[in-house]
Amino acid sequence: MDKPIELSLEQQFSIRSFATQVKNMSHEQAQDFLVKLYEQMIVREATYQQLLKHQWGLDSDSTWAA
């Protein structure tokens, strides 16, 4: 993966809009928001891991087809 991922125009706009929203926050609001955002990132990562484990048959609920 030497080539960086290119974002769509919609994604670039979303980032710019997000930056504007954050600029208008107070320091305390930005800190609270950052903690919530980080929590969502961790939950998303855990969800992806669980989905991959299930898809690959690595979770304890999976049954192996013989």
C-alpha positions in Angstrom: 0.0 0.0 0.0 2.5 2.6 -1.1 -0.2 4.7 -2.7 -2.3 6.8 -0.2 -6.1 6.3 -0.3 -7.8 9.1 -2.2 -10.9 10.6 -0.7 -14.0 11.4 -2.7 -15.1 15.0 -3.0 -17.9 14.3 -0.6 -15.5 12.9 2.0 -13.2 15.9 1.6 -16.2 18.3 2.1 -17.2 16.3 5.2 -13.7 16.8 6.6 -13.7 20.5 5.9 -17.2 20.9 7.5 -16.0 18.9 10.5 -13.0 21.2 10.9 -15.2 24.3 10.8 -17.5 22.8 13.5 -14.5 22.0 15.8 -13.1 25.5 15.3 -16.3 27.0 16.7 -16.3 24.8 19.8 -15.1 25.9 23.2 -12.0 24.1 24.6 -14.2 22.0 26.9 -16.7 21.1 24.2 -13.8 20.0 21.9 -12.3 17.9 24.7 -15.7 16.2 25.3 -16.2 15.7 21.7 -12.8 14.2 21.2 -13.4 11.6 24.0 -16.7 10.6 22.5 -15.2 10.4 19.0 -12.4 8.2 20.3 -14.9 5.9 22.1 -16.8 5.5 18.8 -13.6 4.6 17.0 -12.8 1.9 19.6 -16.3 0.5 19.3 -16.1 0.5 15.5 -12.8 -1.3 15.7 -14.1 -3.9 18.1 -17.2 -4.4 15.9 -15.0 -5.0 12.8 -12.9 -7.5 14.7 -16.0 -9.4 15.9 -17.4 -9.4 12.3 -14.1 -10.6 10.9 -13.8 -13.3 13.5 -17.3 -14.5 12.8 -16.8 -14.3 9.0 -13.6 -16.3 9.2 -15.1 -18.8 11.6 -12.7 -17.9 14.5 -15.4 -17.0 17.0 -16.6 -19.6 19.6 -20.1 -19.6 18.1 -19.0 -20.8 14.7 -19.3 -24.4 13.7 -16.8 -26.0 11.3 -18.3 -27.7 8.3 -16.7 -31.1 7.7 
